[in-house]
Amino acid sequence: MIELRASDLTLRRWRDDDVDALLRAYRDPVLRQWTRTPVDSADEGRRWLEQTRQDFDDGRRYSFAVLEDHADGPRLVANVVLKGMTSQRPVPEVGYWTASWARGRGVAPRAVTALSAWAFDRFPDLTHLDLLHQVDNVASCRVAQKCGFVYRETLPARPPFPRDGHRHVLPAPGR
Ligand SMILES: CC(C)(COP(=O)(O)OP(=O)(O)OC[C@H]1O[C@@H](n2cnc3c(N)ncnc32)[C@H](O)[C@@H]1OP(=O)(O)O)[C@@H](O)C(=O)NCCC(=O)NCCS
């Protein structure tokens, strides 16, 4: 079982009983604007969780549910993912969202920092990680900066996202 800690946050694999919190998070139009796969119903939520589990087992994408400690038990606050672990794409990329109810408290920066440390530890041959966001996603650009990902270049728009994007890079420790 993989479990990562970052202050009062726990990162662990997504589970079937996260479906209600996943659906609540996906009701937010801001989150939907920046994700490729909307989750609109319990069926879609279950499929998302099944695919997420399969991708993790196959080593294609490593998605972690992020939970915050609360007096009445842990609460889902975010998703972070290491993606693009394929032979066609030499450099993996981090992705993330924070649920609307938990934004503005540094959840994504802390979770992405923990994910990046895990990635470099788990895959010692990695030279760096990529982080891509559309140019007008200012909040995401801030996350990149807070996690130490350095702006590297502006890339042309990549459908379904209509505008150019920034690529930020985090070198492996010691590189
Ligand atoms: C981008 C995102 C993950 C940031 O997560 P977070 O946990 O709120 O991160 P932070 O608390 O560090 O806030 C980052 C920035 O969000 C903005 N922000 C602050 N409070 C906010 C709030 N209550 N609501 C929305 N944005 C807020 C600020 O610009 C902040 O930067 P600052 O700290 O320099 O002021 C989150 O806004 C999100 O999930 N957006 C939708 C999905 C998305 O864009 N994913 C990334 C795709 S590349």
PDBQT file of the ligand as one rigid body, heavy atoms in Angstrom, charges set to zero:
ROOT
HETATM    1  C1  LIG A 201      -4.858  25.349  -9.674  1.00  0.00    +0.000 C 
HETATM    2  C2  LIG A 201      -5.338  24.741  -8.371  1.00  0.00    +0.000 C 
HETATM    3  C3  LIG A 201      -4.998  23.249  -8.389  1.00  0.00    +0.000 C 
HETATM    4  C4  LIG A 201      -4.613  25.418  -7.189  1.00  0.00    +0.000 C 
HETATM    5  O1  LIG A 201      -4.835  24.635  -6.033  1.00  0.00    +0.000 OA
HETATM    6  P1  LIG A 201      -4.761  25.226  -4.540  1.00  0.00    +0.000 P 
HETATM    7  O2  LIG A 201      -4.702  24.047  -3.651  1.00  0.00    +0.000 OA
HETATM    8  O3  LIG A 201      -5.845  26.209  -4.341  1.00  0.00    +0.000 OA
HETATM    9  O4  LIG A 201      -3.356  25.982  -4.563  1.00  0.00    +0.000 OA
HETATM   10  P2  LIG A 201      -2.918  27.306  -3.725  1.00  0.00    +0.000 P 
HETATM   11  O5  LIG A 201      -3.629  27.354  -2.426  1.00  0.00    +0.000 OA
HETATM   12  O6  LIG A 201      -1.432  27.306  -3.708  1.00  0.00    +0.000 OA
HETATM   13  O7  LIG A 201      -3.413  28.530  -4.612  1.00  0.00    +0.000 OA
HETATM   14  C5  LIG A 201      -2.808  28.774  -5.876  1.00  0.00    +0.000 C 
HETATM   15  C6  LIG A 201      -3.372  30.071  -6.445  1.00  0.00    +0.000 C 
HETATM   16  O8  LIG A 201      -4.781  29.946  -6.578  1.00  0.00    +0.000 OA
HETATM   17  C7  LIG A 201      -5.395  31.246  -6.409  1.00  0.00    +0.000 C 
HETATM   18  N1  LIG A 201      -6.329  31.179  -5.258  1.00  0.00    +0.000 N 
HETATM   19  C8  LIG A 201      -6.125  31.528  -3.980  1.00  0.00    +0.000 A 
HETATM   20  N2  LIG A 201      -7.244  31.327  -3.253  1.00  0.00    +0.000 NA
HETATM   21  C9  LIG A 201      -8.149  30.821  -4.096  1.00  0.00    +0.000 A 
HETATM   22  C10 LIG A 201      -9.502  30.388  -3.936  1.00  0.00    +0.000 A 
HETATM   23  N3  LIG A 201     -10.117  30.429  -2.763  1.00  0.00    +0.000 N 
HETATM   24  N4  LIG A 201     -10.154  29.891  -5.027  1.00  0.00    +0.000 NA
HETATM   25  C11 LIG A 201      -9.526  29.805  -6.216  1.00  0.00    +0.000 A 
HETATM   26  N5  LIG A 201      -8.245  30.198  -6.426  1.00  0.00    +0.000 NA
HETATM   27  C12 LIG A 201      -7.571  30.707  -5.376  1.00  0.00    +0.000 A 
HETATM   28  C13 LIG A 201      -4.266  32.210  -6.146  1.00  0.00    +0.000 C 
HETATM   29  O9  LIG A 201      -3.857  32.734  -7.401  1.00  0.00    +0.000 OA
HETATM   30  C14 LIG A 201      -3.186  31.289  -5.591  1.00  0.00    +0.000 C 
HETATM   31  O10 LIG A 201      -1.900  31.805  -5.763  1.00  0.00    +0.000 OA
HETATM   32  P3  LIG A 201      -1.275  32.718  -4.555  1.00  0.00    +0.000 P 
HETATM   33  O11 LIG A 201      -1.081  31.783  -3.399  1.00  0.00    +0.000 OA
HETATM   34  O12 LIG A 201      -0.021  33.236  -5.131  1.00  0.00    +0.000 OA
HETATM   35  O13 LIG A 201      -2.274  33.774  -4.219  1.00  0.00    +0.000 OA
HETATM   36  C15 LIG A 201      -6.874  24.947  -8.179  1.00  0.00    +0.000 C 
HETATM   37  O14 LIG A 201      -7.181  26.316  -8.360  1.00  0.00    +0.000 OA
HETATM   38  C16 LIG A 201      -7.708  24.098  -9.126  1.00  0.00    +0.000 C 
HETATM   39  O15 LIG A 201      -8.010  22.959  -8.823  1.00  0.00    +0.000 OA
HETATM   40  N6  LIG A 201      -8.099  24.676 -10.294  1.00  0.00    +0.000 N 
HETATM   41  C17 LIG A 201      -8.925  23.917 -11.253  1.00  0.00    +0.000 C 
HETATM   42  C18 LIG A 201      -8.177  22.727 -11.871  1.00  0.00    +0.000 C 
HETATM   43  C19 LIG A 201      -6.850  23.150 -12.474  1.00  0.00    +0.000 C 
HETATM   44  O16 LIG A 201      -6.689  24.260 -12.948  1.00  0.00    +0.000 OA
HETATM   45  N7  LIG A 201      -5.881  22.216 -12.469  1.00  0.00    +0.000 N 
HETATM   46  C20 LIG A 201      -4.582  22.451 -13.060  1.00  0.00    +0.000 C 
HETATM   47  C21 LIG A 201      -4.647  22.200 -14.543  1.00  0.00    +0.000 C 
HETATM   48  S1  LIG A 201      -3.071  22.543 -15.310  1.00  0.00    +0.000 SA
ENDROOT
TORSDOF 0
